[in-house]
Amino acid sequence: MQKIKYIFFLLFILFACSDNAKQINNLKAEVVRDYAQIAYLNYQDAYQHTLALKIAIDSFVFSPSDDLFQKTKQAWLAARKVYSQTEVFRFYGSPIDHPQHNLEPQINAWPLDESYIDYVEDNLSSGIINDLSINLDKATLRAKNEQDGVEENVSIGYHAIEFLLWGQDLYEESAGKRSFTDYTTAKNADRRKKYLQLCAELLVEDLAKVIKQWNPDEKDNYRSEFVKDVDTSLAKILTGWGSLSRAELGGERMRVALVNHDQEDEHSCFSDNTHNDVIANIQGMVNIYEGRYSNFQGKGLADLLTVLDKNLAEKMRENLAHSLQCARTIQPPFDMEISAKNPQGNERILKTIQALDEQTQTIEEIAKLLGLSINTKGT
């Protein structure tokens, strides 16, 4: 009789373990599915805001005025706030990074050589706009982007539009001061108008391509494969998040600028919007961890970790809150924060970098818990 009880006890344990494993596997699948949905919704939102930017540009070009010029700049800033949250969906061969499509350099390439596009302070005839031998059309501008393998030869994307709206950032205390008259009475004003409109059209087209790959209603797209191989996709999620946190945001976008004390190294230098870029990048990380975006609430990595290791789940949540808090202490403009003459600003930047590094270490702990191999060194 005792032996029978023991056998039933073992069977109960086995069934309980099996049921728990099934629950965890189902939760993993939900996390991957809802991450894909957040990517879709975030890119769709970025597309709508960028379409609004295009409409603002078209209105300004049709009837240039300082009022419409300022409204167009505001439209750019609004579009950036949304797009910057999508940066967490990079660094693992996702649709925007996939070499087959090569979309990221067309959408968000930086830093750029201003003289490659338009006039600069010490050369009033430089750039594609002022070279009348270059035909301005979408195919030409695409071909010119990072031409000859030179990364600074940026001809299109958010930052090309930013430069065309604000002009060079020659001032520590403020953004660029391009006048709307560059589109009315200045040399090659009509070509500048056309260039600005072409950039907006290309940006809308490229974002539409990214959306298509994350669209749940499309067949045989990136998303359809992404949700099938759950563990591989979880590794991709953690790789993208960790790479943005440490290598890209903490490294390329902040540490490099801080070490060099050079405003040319800041992400949105022409508009002085870099501090908002940093906050939005971290908000994108929060979105995927909590499994939420706008009105959508799904399952995030926090839900999975709460089941597996509550302490680690809370540690990650605290890391993210700390990173966001540090980023919000950064005082605009960013180029004054990284100045060698501003030790307090330098300290605020450094604390944010350190917070990002700490959260990346926790991301690596999560990967270890899940038995996943990830790379947080970026691409």
C-alpha positions in Angstrom: 0.0 0.0 0.0 2.9 2.3 0.9 4.5 1.6 -2.5 1.3 2.6 -4.3 1.0 5.9 -2.4 4.6 6.6 -3.4 4.0 5.9 -7.1 0.9 8.2 -7.0 3.0 10.9 -5.3 5.7 10.7 -8.0 3.0 10.8 -10.8 1.5 13.9 -9.1 5.0 15.6 -9.1 5.6 14.7 -12.7 2.2 16.0 -13.9 2.7 19.2 -11.8 6.1 19.8 -13.3 4.8 19.1 -16.8 1.9 21.5 -16.3 4.3 24.2 -15.0 6.6 23.8 -18.0 3.6 24.0 -20.3 2.5 27.2 -18.6 6.0 28.8 -19.0 6.2 27.8 -22.6 2.8 29.3 -23.3 3.8 32.5 -21.5 7.0 32.7 -23.6 5.0 32.4 -26.8 2.7 35.2 -25.6 5.7 37.4 -24.8 7.1 36.9 -28.3 3.7 37.4 -29.9 2.9 40.6 -28.0 6.4 42.0 -28.6 5.7 41.6 -32.3 2.4 43.4 -31.9 4.1 46.3 -30.1 6.7 46.5 -32.9 3.9 46.7 -35.4 1.9 49.3 -33.4 5.0 51.5 -32.7 6.1 51.5 -36.4 2.6 52.1 -37.5 2.4 55.1 -35.1 5.8 56.3 -36.4 4.5 56.1 -40.0 1.4 58.2 -39.2 3.5 60.9 -37.5 5.9 60.9 -40.4 3.0 61.1 -42.8 1.9 64.2 -40.8 5.4 65.6 -41.2 5.3 65.0 -44.9 1.9 66.9 -45.1 3.5 69.7 -43.1 6.4 69.9 -45.4 4.2 69.9 -48.5 2.1 72.8 -47.0 5.3 74.7 -46.2 6.8 74.2 -49.7 3.5 75.2 -51.3 3.4 78.5 -49.4 6.6 79.1 -47.5 6.3 81.3 -44.3 8.0 81.4 -41.0 4.8 80.2 -39.3 4.6 77.1 -41.4 8.3 76.5 -41.1 8.0 76.4 -37.3 5.0 74.1 -37.6 7.0 71.7 -39.8 9.8 71.6 -37.2 7.3 70.7 -34.5 6.0 67.9 -36.8 9.5 66.6 -37.1 9.9 66.6 -33.3 6.6 64.8 -32.8 7.6 62.2 -35.3 11.0 61.6 -33.6 9.4 61.1 -30.2 7.5 58.1 -31.6 10.2 56.7 -33.9 12.9 56.8 -31.2 10.9 54.3 -29.2 11.3 51.8 -32.1 15.1 51.6 -31.7 14.7 48.7 -29.3 13.5 46.6 -32.3 17.0 46.6 -33.9 20.4 44.9 -33.8 19.4 41.3 -34.5 18.6 41.2 -38.2 15.0 42.6 -37.8 13.2 44.0 -40.8 14.8 47.5 -40.4 18.4 46.0 -40.0 18.1 43.1 -42.4 20.8 43.4 -45.1 18.3 42.4 -47.8 16.3 45.6 -47.2 18.9 48.0 -45.8 16.3 50.2 -44.4 17.8 51.6 -41.2 20.6 53.6 -43.0 17.9 55.1 -45.2 15.7 56.0 -42.3 17.9 57.0 -39.4 21.6 57.2 -40.6 23.9 59.5 -38.6 26.1 61.4 -38.1 25.9 63.1 -41.5 28.2 65.5 -43.4 26.1 68.6 -43.8 28.2 69.7 -46.8 27.1 66.5 -48.6 23.5 67.8 -48.8 23.6 71.6 -48.8 25.7 74.7 -48.1 27.6 75.1 -44.9 29.1 78.1 -43.2 32.5 77.9 -44.9 31.2 76.6 -48.3 28.1 78.3 -49.7 28.1 76.2 -52.9 28.5 72.7 -51.4 26.2 69.8 -51.5 23.8 67.9 -53.8 21.3 70.8 -53.7 23.8 73.2 -55.1 25.3 70.9 -57.7 23.0 71.5 -60.7 24.5 68.6 -62.6 22.7 66.2 -60.2 19.1 65.4 -61.1 16.9 65.5 -58.0 14.6 62.4 -57.8 14.0 59.6 -55.4 16.3 57.1 -57.1 19.2 59.5 -57.2 18.9 60.4 -53.5 18.7 56.7 -52.5 21.8 56.0 -54.6 23.6 58.9 -53.0 22.9 57.7 -49.4 26.2 56.5 -47.9 27.7 56.6 -51.4 31.1 54.9 -51.8 30.7 53.3 -48.4 31.2 56.5 -46.6 28.8 56.5 -43.6 28.7 60.3 -43.3 27.5 60.7 -46.9 23.9 60.7 -45.6 21.4 62.0 -48.2 18.0 60.9 -46.8 16.2 60.0 -43.6 15.1 61.8 -40.4 18.5 63.6 -39.9 18.7 64.8 -43.5 15.3 66.4 -43.0 16.4 67.7 -39.6 19.4 69.5 -41.2 17.2 70.9 -44.0 14.8 72.3 -41.3 17.3 73.6 -38.7 20.6 74.0 -40.6 24.0 73.6 -39.0 24.2 73.6 -35.3 26.9 76.3 -34.9 25.7 77.3 -31.4 26.3 75.6 -28.0 23.3 77.3 -26.5 20.7 76.7 -29.2 19.7 74.6 -32.1 20.5 75.5 -35.8 19.0 78.8 -37.0 18.2 78.1 -40.7 15.7 80.7 -42.0 12.6 79.8 -44.0 14.0 82.2 -46.6 16.3 79.4 -47.7 13.2 78.2 -49.4 12.1 81.5 -50.9 14.8 83.9 -51.9 18.1 82.0 -51.2 20.2 80.5 -54.0 18.7 77.2 -55.3 15.6 77.6 -53.1 13.4 75.6 -55.5 15.9 72.7 -55.5 16.0 72.8 -51.7 12.2 72.6 -51.6 12.2 69.6 -54.0 14.9 67.9 -52.0 13.0 68.3 -48.7 9.8 66.9 -50.2 11.7 63.9 -51.8 13.2 63.1 -48.4 9.8 63.1 -46.8 8.3 60.8 -49.5 11.2 58.3 -49.2 10.9 58.2 -45.4 7.2 57.4 -45.5 7.8 54.7 -48.1 10.6 53.1 -46.1 8.6 53.0 -42.9 5.7 51.4 -44.8 8.1 48.6 -45.8 9.0 48.0 -42.1 5.3 48.0 -41.1 4.6 45.3 -43.7 7.1 43.0 -42.2 5.5 43.3 -38.7 1.9 43.3 -39.9 -0.1 40.3 -38.4 -2.3 40.2 -41.5 0.5 39.6 -43.9 1.5 36.1 -44.9 5.1 34.9 -45.1 6.6 38.1 -43.6 9.2 38.5 -40.9 6.6 38.4 -38.1 5.1 35.1 -39.3 8.5 33.4 -38.8 9.4 35.4 -35.7 6.5 34.1 -33.6 7.2 30.4 -34.6 10.7 29.9 -33.0 10.0 31.2 -29.5 13.4 30.7 -27.8 15.3 32.1 -30.8 13.1 35.1 -30.9 13.5 35.6 -27.1 17.2 35.7 -27.7 16.7 38.3 -30.4 14.6 40.4 -28.2 17.2 40.4 -25.4 20.0 41.0 -27.9 18.3 44.0 -29.4 17.4 45.5 -26.1 20.9 44.9 -24.6 22.7 46.2 -27.7 20.7 49.4 -27.7 21.2 49.8 -24.0 25.0 49.3 -23.8 26.6 49.6 -27.2 24.4 52.0 -29.1 22.7 54.4 -26.6 25.2 54.1 -23.8 28.2 53.9 -26.1 27.9 55.4 -29.6 25.3 58.0 -28.7 26.4 59.1 -25.3 29.9 57.9 -24.2 31.5 58.9 -27.6 30.0 62.4 -27.4 31.0 62.7 -23.8 34.6 61.6 -24.3 35.1 63.8 -27.4 33.1 66.8 -26.0 32.0 67.3 -29.5 28.5 68.3 -30.5 29.0 66.7 -33.9 28.7 63.4 -32.1 25.2 64.0 -30.7 22.3 62.2 -32.3 19.9 65.0 -33.1 22.4 67.9 -33.1 20.7 70.2 -35.6 17.5 70.4 -33.6 19.0 69.9 -30.1 16.5 67.1 -29.6 19.1 64.5 -28.3 17.9 64.5 -24.7 14.4 63.6 -25.9 15.9 60.9 -28.1 17.6 59.3 -25.1 14.4 59.3 -23.0 12.3 57.9 -25.9 14.9 55.1 -26.5 14.6 54.0 -22.9 10.8 54.3 -23.0 10.9 51.8 -25.9 12.8 49.4 -23.6 10.1 49.9 -20.9 7.4 49.2 -23.4 8.7 45.7 -24.4 9.6 44.8 -20.8 6.1 45.6 -19.5 4.4 44.4 -22.7 2.5 47.6 -23.4 2.3 50.4 -25.9 -0.2 53.2 -26.1 -3.6 51.5 -25.5 -2.3 48.0 -26.0 -1.5 45.8 -22.9 -0.1 42.4 -23.5 2.4 40.0 -22.0 5.9 41.3 -21.5 9.2 40.0 -20.3 8.2 41.2 -16.8 5.3 38.7 -16.8 7.6 35.9 -17.7 10.3 36.8 -15.1 7.7 37.2 -12.4 6.9 33.5 -12.8 10.5 32.4 -13.0 12.3 34.8 -10.6 10.4 37.6 -8.9 13.5 39.2 -7.5 15.1 39.4 -10.9 11.9 40.8 -12.4 11.8 43.6 -9.8 15.6 44.3 -10.2 15.0 44.8 -14.0 12.1 47.1 -13.3 14.2 49.1 -10.9 17.0 49.3 -13.4 14.7 50.7 -16.1 13.2 53.2 -13.7 16.6 54.4 -12.7 17.8 54.7 -16.3 14.7 56.7 -17.2 15.1 58.9 -14.1 18.8 59.6 -15.0 18.0 60.4 -18.6 15.3 62.9 -17.4 17.9 64.8 -15.4 19.9 65.6 -18.6 19.4 69.3 -19.3 19.0 70.5 -22.9 20.8 71.3 -25.0 22.8 68.1 -25.0 25.9 69.8 -26.5 26.2 71.9 -23.4 25.9 68.9 -21.2 28.9 67.2 -22.9 31.0 70.3 -23.0 34.3 70.1 -21.2 33.3 73.4 -19.4 30.3 71.7 -17.8 31.4 69.1 -15.2 27.9 68.9 -13.7 26.4 68.2 -17.2 29.1 65.6 -17.8 28.2 63.9 -14.5 24.5 63.7 -15.5 25.5 62.1 -18.8 27.9 59.7 -17.1 25.3 58.6 -14.6 22.9 57.8 -17.4 25.5 55.7 -19.2 26.3 53.9 -15.9 22.6 53.2 -15.4 22.3 51.8 -18.9 25.3 49.5 -18.3 23.8 48.2 -15.1 20.5 47.4 -16.7 22.4 45.6 -19.5 24.1 43.4 -16.9 20.6 42.5 -15.7 19.5 41.8 -19.3 22.4 39.3 -19.5 21.2 37.7 -16.2 17.8 37.3 -17.7 19.3 35.6 -20.8 21.3 33.2 -18.5 18.2 32.4 -16.5 16.4 31.5 -19.8 19.4 29.6 -21.1 19.8 31.9 -24.0 23.0 33.2 -25.7 22.9 36.9 -26.6 25.3 39.6 -27.8 25.0 43.1 -26.4 27.9 44.5 -28.3 25.7 45.8 -31.2 26.4 45.5 -34.9 
